[in-house]
Amino acid sequence: MKSNLLFQSAPLRAALVCAALVAALVAPAAALSPGDATAAPSAPDSTSLDVRAFRLLNGDAVNPVFDKVMPFATDFDRWRIAVILIWCALVIFGRTRGRWAALMLIPIIAASDQLSASVMKPIFERMRPCEVIGNVHLWLGAEGWITTPAEVARSYKNSFSFPSSHATNITASMLFLGLVYRRWLAPLLAVALLVSFSRIYTGVHWPSDVLTGMLIGAAIAAIAYYLFKRFSPADRHEAACGRDAAPAPISKEPPPAR
């Protein structure tokens, strides 16, 4: 009975589902990764689902509003002060629950970033879309927006693509906080979706990079939330109070006659 305890936990079941979906997405990404890192990257099949989805989200979806919003969403440096202030607010005003949540965010970000950037990207060595296909709507920071030539003529990025570290990190942190503070779940997930989508819109990630990153982040958030519920003093106290406050039994005796 106790041996099945882990599999009876909803957060861990969710983590296992995310892991299975990641495994399903890894095989196509591996097929699109170059076997020889020294070989020139070849253009992927233009009829593949990933390329068609990229063309839709990076080409057909282009509009002036997104051109203003997405550079802000995709640049963590513009979020840095807000993130630090939120973390400090959790520590100062969040009481025991908030302090434990802030503490958990440190290993969550470390795990999601290292797994995506330092482990998976060097393994798959997948090239970014702006490196292998032309006519990409690409954000180049100080240079602004450009549309790359129809034929790839230069390199724009010096790092690999699969999975998206931005999507992994933002999903892991925002989903974890949303699980801890359920009233904020919807807006926090909206932030995660915005940042994740911005990686495709700015031309630096394939849709499968972002989807895989979000699934990895969701698995990390689910595991972290399970540990938070199990070891956080605030949540253990709430669980104990819930067990102690059992409802009084309902009497089945008829009311006295008057």
Summary of the structure (lengths in Angstrom):
residues: 258
radius of gyration: 22.9
end to end distance: 52.3
largest distance: 95.5
contacts: 755
relative contact order: 0.15
helix: 69%
strand: 2%
